[in-house]
Amino acid sequence: LFQLGRDAEAIREFRKILIKYPSFTDARAALAVALWMAGNRSDAETAWYRVEDSRYSSLTWLEESRHWPPRLVKGMGDFLNFS
């Protein structure tokens, strides 16, 4: 959804996943990026602080191991460069 530009819908889905699986780090990191790109800086930083796996700071790891879509990886790069 996020890759297709359906940001609001993707954010809702990430939040629904986290209600059911609160320790799902992949969804939490993706939510942080999606919120950041949507301009919701405060909630993005709050979500990011709850990501306890430092590998999510590696764009290569996100692409190769987690198979994140390009738009989400780019967003993570932008987020990491700013925060």
C-alpha positions in Angstrom: 0.0 0.0 0.0 2.7 2.4 1.0 4.7 1.8 -2.2 1.6 2.6 -4.2 1.2 6.0 -2.5 -1.8 4.9 -0.4 -0.1 6.3 2.7 -3.1 6.9 5.0 -4.3 3.3 4.3 -0.9 1.9 4.9 -0.6 3.7 8.3 -3.9 2.4 9.3 -2.8 -1.2 8.4 0.5 -0.8 10.3 -1.4 0.3 13.4 -3.9 -2.5 13.1 -1.0 -5.0 12.9 0.6 -3.5 15.9 -2.6 -3.8 18.0 -2.6 -7.5 17.3 1.2 -8.0 17.4 2.6 -5.2 19.5 6.2 -6.5 19.4 6.3 -6.8 15.6 9.3 -4.6 15.0 9.1 -4.6 11.2 5.6 -3.0 11.4 6.7 -0.5 14.0 9.7 0.6 12.0 7.6 0.9 8.8 5.0 2.9 10.7 7.7 5.3 11.9 8.8 5.9 8.3 5.3 6.2 7.0 4.3 8.7 9.7 7.5 10.7 9.0 6.8 10.8 5.3 3.2 11.9 6.0 4.6 14.8 8.0 3.7 13.4 11.5 7.1 13.9 12.9 6.2 13.5 16.6 4.4 10.2 16.2 7.2 9.0 13.9 9.8 9.6 16.5 7.7 8.0 19.2 7.3 4.9 17.0 11.0 4.8 16.2 12.0 5.0 19.9 10.1 1.7 20.4 12.2 -0.1 17.7 14.8 -1.9 19.7 16.6 -3.7 16.9 19.5 -1.6 15.6 19.5 -3.4 12.3 16.6 -1.3 11.2 19.1 1.6 10.8 20.8 -0.3 8.0 19.2 0.4 4.6 21.1 -2.5 3.0 19.7 -4.8 5.7 16.2 -3.5 5.1 16.5 -4.1 1.3 18.3 -7.4 1.4 16.9 -9.1 4.5 13.6 -7.5 5.1 12.7 -6.9 1.4 11.3 -3.5 2.1 9.9 -1.7 -1.0 12.0 1.1 -2.4 9.9 4.0 -1.2 10.0 2.7 2.4 13.7 2.3 2.3 14.2 5.8 0.9 11.9 7.1 3.6 14.0 5.4 6.2 17.1 7.0 4.8 15.5 10.4 4.9 14.3 9.8 8.5 17.7 8.6 9.7 19.5 11.5 8.1 17.2 14.0 9.8 16.8 12.5 13.2 
